[in-house]
Amino acid sequence: MESDFYNDRKYCPQCETYVSYLQSMEHSYCVECGAQVRLFSESDWSSFHDSLKERRPKGGRPRKDQRGKESA
């Protein structure tokens, strides 16, 4: 998968939208207003985090194999 630099966007809390950005060694900055940007907006981060929780395996002991019981 190739990254498309010209279409890559991050969220600017100052502009309240996804914008093009300039990347430094430690931070990224909005090309429109110069504010520090982040990967997601708060609402998108919550949605992303919730979707990860749903895919995470539940803890506990694994179930026994039902096929093994039928042949015994």
OpenMM code with the backbone's topology and positions (N, CA, C; nanometers):
from openmm import Vec3, app, unit

residues = "MET GLU SER ASP PHE TYR ASN ASP ARG LYS TYR CYS PRO GLN CYS GLU THR TYR VAL SER TYR LEU GLN SER MET GLU HIS SER TYR CYS VAL GLU CYS GLY ALA GLN VAL ARG LEU PHE SER GLU SER ASP TRP SER SER PHE HIS ASP SER LEU LYS GLU ARG ARG PRO LYS GLY GLY ARG PRO ARG LYS ASP GLN ARG GLY LYS GLU SER ALA".split()
positions = [
    Vec3(0.0838, -0.1180, 0.0000),
    Vec3(0.0000, 0.0000, 0.0000),
    Vec3(0.0884, 0.1245, 0.0000),
    Vec3(0.0674, 0.2106, -0.0958),
    Vec3(0.1467, 0.3323, -0.1062),
    Vec3(0.0767, 0.4493, -0.0383),
    Vec3(0.1545, 0.5324, 0.0259),
    Vec3(0.1018, 0.6530, 0.0878),
    Vec3(0.0963, 0.7636, -0.0171),
    Vec3(-0.0142, 0.8360, -0.0225),
    Vec3(-0.0281, 0.9470, -0.1153),
    Vec3(-0.0110, 1.0771, -0.0376),
    Vec3(0.1075, 1.1314, -0.0408),
    Vec3(0.1423, 1.2498, 0.0382),
    Vec3(0.0470, 1.3656, 0.0139),
    Vec3(0.0075, 1.3879, -0.1105),
    Vec3(-0.0731, 1.5049, -0.1434),
    Vec3(-0.2174, 1.4931, -0.0974),
    Vec3(-0.2656, 1.3735, -0.0700),
    Vec3(-0.4029, 1.3553, -0.0228),
    Vec3(-0.4113, 1.3224, 0.1257),
    Vec3(-0.2976, 1.3085, 0.1924),
    Vec3(-0.2956, 1.2760, 0.3349),
    Vec3(-0.3452, 1.3951, 0.4161),
    Vec3(-0.4294, 1.3687, 0.5155),
    Vec3(-0.4878, 1.4749, 0.5980),
    Vec3(-0.4818, 1.4373, 0.7457),
    Vec3(-0.4747, 1.5388, 0.8297),
    Vec3(-0.4872, 1.5237, 0.9746),
    Vec3(-0.5867, 1.6281, 1.0232),
    Vec3(-0.6345, 1.6094, 1.1466),
    Vec3(-0.7367, 1.6990, 1.2014),
    Vec3(-0.6733, 1.8203, 1.2685),
    Vec3(-0.7211, 1.9377, 1.2311),
    Vec3(-0.6763, 2.0627, 1.2932),
    Vec3(-0.7866, 2.1110, 1.3868),
    Vec3(-0.7624, 2.1144, 1.5177),
    Vec3(-0.8649, 2.1614, 1.6109),
    Vec3(-0.8952, 2.3110, 1.5947),
    Vec3(-0.8001, 2.3884, 1.5448),
    Vec3(-0.8210, 2.5319, 1.5235),
    Vec3(-0.9174, 2.5550, 1.4060),
    Vec3(-0.8948, 2.4855, 1.2950),
    Vec3(-0.9805, 2.4990, 1.1762),
    Vec3(-1.1051, 2.4103, 1.1854),
    Vec3(-1.1026, 2.3140, 1.2775),
    Vec3(-1.2117, 2.2180, 1.2986),
    Vec3(-1.2449, 2.1384, 1.1734),
    Vec3(-1.1398, 2.0957, 1.1025),
    Vec3(-1.1563, 2.0119, 0.9839),
    Vec3(-1.0253, 1.9373, 0.9576),
    Vec3(-1.0317, 1.8403, 0.8663),
    Vec3(-0.9107, 1.7689, 0.8250),
    Vec3(-0.8395, 1.8526, 0.7196),
    Vec3(-0.7086, 1.8693, 0.7379),
    Vec3(-0.6304, 1.9596, 0.6531),
    Vec3(-0.5003, 1.8926, 0.6090),
    Vec3(-0.4378, 1.9512, 0.5081),
    Vec3(-0.3004, 1.9143, 0.4735),
    Vec3(-0.2117, 1.9659, 0.5860),
    Vec3(-0.0966, 1.9049, 0.6003),
    Vec3(-0.0110, 1.9417, 0.7133),
    Vec3(0.1361, 1.9339, 0.6758),
    Vec3(0.2174, 1.9995, 0.7554),
    Vec3(0.3626, 1.9907, 0.7444),
    Vec3(0.4122, 1.9084, 0.8615),
    Vec3(0.5003, 1.8142, 0.8329),
    Vec3(0.5506, 1.7217, 0.9346),
    Vec3(0.6894, 1.7645, 0.9788),
    Vec3(0.7094, 1.7800, 1.1101),
    Vec3(0.8436, 1.8023, 1.1634),
    Vec3(0.8869, 1.6716, 1.2298),
    Vec3(0.9973, 1.6717, 1.2970),
    Vec3(1.0467, 1.5497, 1.3610),
    Vec3(0.9542, 1.5017, 1.4727),
    Vec3(0.8871, 1.5941, 1.5433),
    Vec3(0.8058, 1.5557, 1.6578),
    Vec3(0.6574, 1.5861, 1.6427),
    Vec3(0.6197, 1.6823, 1.5604),
    Vec3(0.4805, 1.7240, 1.5498),
    Vec3(0.4442, 1.7521, 1.4047),
    Vec3(0.3135, 1.7671, 1.3814),
    Vec3(0.2623, 1.8071, 1.2505),
    Vec3(0.1852, 1.9369, 1.2673),
    Vec3(0.1901, 2.0217, 1.1640),
    Vec3(0.1281, 2.1536, 1.1727),
    Vec3(0.0390, 2.1793, 1.0517),
    Vec3(-0.0734, 2.2439, 1.0755),
    Vec3(-0.1707, 2.2791, 0.9733),
    Vec3(-0.1094, 2.3774, 0.8729),
    Vec3(-0.1298, 2.3521, 0.7430),
    Vec3(-0.0783, 2.4450, 0.6426),
    Vec3(-0.1655, 2.5697, 0.6317),
    Vec3(-0.2875, 2.5636, 0.6839),
    Vec3(-0.3786, 2.6785, 0.6768),
    Vec3(-0.3521, 2.7811, 0.7873),
    Vec3(-0.3439, 2.7342, 0.9131),
    Vec3(-0.3329, 2.8286, 1.0254),
    Vec3(-0.2058, 2.8104, 1.1091),
    Vec3(-0.1335, 2.7006, 1.0907),
    Vec3(-0.0093, 2.6784, 1.1654),
    Vec3(-0.0265, 2.6075, 1.2983),
    Vec3(-0.1505, 2.5746, 1.3360),
    Vec3(-0.1737, 2.5053, 1.4634),
    Vec3(-0.1254, 2.3606, 1.4544),
    Vec3(-0.0938, 2.3043, 1.5690),
    Vec3(-0.0536, 2.1648, 1.5736),
    Vec3(-0.1751, 2.0771, 1.5432),
    Vec3(-0.1577, 1.9774, 1.4573),
    Vec3(-0.2676, 1.8890, 1.4179),
    Vec3(-0.2513, 1.7531, 1.4828),
    Vec3(-0.3586, 1.6741, 1.4779),
    Vec3(-0.3545, 1.5370, 1.5301),
    Vec3(-0.4200, 1.4453, 1.4280),
    Vec3(-0.4046, 1.3167, 1.4480),
    Vec3(-0.4512, 1.2188, 1.3508),
    Vec3(-0.6023, 1.2199, 1.3341),
    Vec3(-0.6780, 1.2244, 1.4457),
    Vec3(-0.8236, 1.2166, 1.4423),
    Vec3(-0.8877, 1.3308, 1.5205),
    Vec3(-1.0127, 1.3622, 1.4866),
    Vec3(-1.0938, 1.4498, 1.5706),
    Vec3(-1.1377, 1.3681, 1.6924),
    Vec3(-1.1912, 1.4335, 1.7943),
    Vec3(-1.2353, 1.3624, 1.9156),
    Vec3(-1.3424, 1.2581, 1.8829),
    Vec3(-1.4420, 1.2947, 1.8009),
    Vec3(-1.5507, 1.2016, 1.7692),
    Vec3(-1.5007, 1.0853, 1.6833),
    Vec3(-1.4111, 1.1126, 1.5882),
    Vec3(-1.3564, 1.0047, 1.5060),
    Vec3(-1.2677, 0.9123, 1.5891),
    Vec3(-1.1941, 0.9685, 1.6849),
    Vec3(-1.1097, 0.8870, 1.7728),
    Vec3(-1.1967, 0.7926, 1.8562),
    Vec3(-1.3080, 0.8439, 1.9093),
    Vec3(-1.3990, 0.7604, 1.9886),
    Vec3(-1.4557, 0.6474, 1.9041),
    Vec3(-1.4983, 0.6776, 1.7825),
    Vec3(-1.5522, 0.5755, 1.6929),
    Vec3(-1.4462, 0.4708, 1.6602),
    Vec3(-1.3258, 0.5160, 1.6295),
    Vec3(-1.2156, 0.4254, 1.5979),
    Vec3(-1.1841, 0.3361, 1.7169),
    Vec3(-1.1758, 0.3953, 1.8357),
    Vec3(-1.1447, 0.3207, 1.9570),
    Vec3(-1.2534, 0.2173, 1.9877),
    Vec3(-1.3804, 0.2558, 1.9714),
    Vec3(-1.4920, 0.1636, 1.9954),
    Vec3(-1.4891, 0.0461, 1.8979),
    Vec3(-1.4554, 0.0718, 1.7717),
    Vec3(-1.4498, -0.0372, 1.6750),
    Vec3(-1.3362, -0.1341, 1.7072),
    Vec3(-1.2263, -0.0827, 1.7636),
    Vec3(-1.1176, -0.1708, 1.8054),
    Vec3(-1.1603, -0.2577, 1.9228),
    Vec3(-1.2352, -0.2007, 2.0166),
    Vec3(-1.2839, -0.2760, 2.1321),
    Vec3(-1.3718, -0.3923, 2.0883),
    Vec3(-1.4577, -0.3695, 1.9876),
    Vec3(-1.5485, -0.4739, 1.9395),
    Vec3(-1.4729, -0.5903, 1.8778),
    Vec3(-1.3602, -0.5625, 1.8139),
    Vec3(-1.2837, -0.6690, 1.7484),
    Vec3(-1.1876, -0.7401, 1.8429),
    Vec3(-1.1637, -0.6833, 1.9591),
    Vec3(-1.0709, -0.7412, 2.0551),
    Vec3(-1.1298, -0.8712, 2.1096),
    Vec3(-1.0499, -0.9774, 2.1160),
    Vec3(-1.1038, -1.1030, 2.1698),
    Vec3(-1.1410, -1.0890, 2.3171),
    Vec3(-1.2466, -1.1552, 2.3546),
    Vec3(-1.2897, -1.1552, 2.4943),
    Vec3(-1.1937, -1.2441, 2.5734),
    Vec3(-1.1764, -1.2136, 2.6992),
    Vec3(-1.0874, -1.2932, 2.7823),
    Vec3(-1.1529, -1.4230, 2.8235),
    Vec3(-1.0823, -1.5009, 2.9003),
    Vec3(-1.1401, -1.6238, 2.9528),
    Vec3(-1.0855, -1.7487, 2.8871),
    Vec3(-1.1362, -1.8586, 2.9347),
    Vec3(-1.0916, -1.9887, 2.8891),
    Vec3(-1.1551, -2.0228, 2.7542),
    Vec3(-1.0765, -2.0792, 2.6616),
    Vec3(-1.1339, -2.1155, 2.5323),
    Vec3(-1.2345, -2.2307, 2.5461),
    Vec3(-1.3332, -2.2332, 2.4573),
    Vec3(-1.4330, -2.3401, 2.4598),
    Vec3(-1.3720, -2.4717, 2.4146),
    Vec3(-1.4291, -2.5801, 2.4644),
    Vec3(-1.3841, -2.7123, 2.4216),
    Vec3(-1.4325, -2.7377, 2.2800),
    Vec3(-1.3600, -2.8184, 2.2070),
    Vec3(-1.3965, -2.8523, 2.0702),
    Vec3(-1.5169, -2.9460, 2.0720),
    Vec3(-1.6279, -2.9056, 2.0134),
    Vec3(-1.7514, -2.9841, 2.0137),
    Vec3(-1.7381, -3.1099, 1.9283),
    Vec3(-1.6588, -3.1070, 1.8214),
    Vec3(-1.6429, -3.2245, 1.7357),
    Vec3(-1.5765, -3.3388, 1.8101),
    Vec3(-1.4868, -3.3063, 1.8998),
    Vec3(-1.4178, -3.4099, 1.9767),
    Vec3(-1.5118, -3.4889, 2.0651),
    Vec3(-1.6168, -3.4252, 2.1195),
    Vec3(-1.7145, -3.4901, 2.2066),
    Vec3(-1.8038, -3.5866, 2.1277),
    Vec3(-1.8396, -3.5483, 2.0033),
    Vec3(-1.9298, -3.6308, 1.9238),
    Vec3(-1.8669, -3.7638, 1.8850),
    Vec3(-1.7369, -3.7658, 1.8593),
    Vec3(-1.6728, -3.8894, 1.8163),
    Vec3(-1.6381, -3.9808, 1.9338),
    Vec3(-1.6426, -3.9322, 2.0551),
    Vec3(-1.6055, -4.0121, 2.1730),
    Vec3(-1.7187, -4.1028, 2.2175),
] * unit.nanometer
topology = app.Topology()
chain = topology.addChain("A")
for resn in residues:
    res = topology.addResidue(resn, chain)
    for name in ("N", "CA", "C"):
        topology.addAtom(name, app.Element.getBySymbol(name[0]), res)
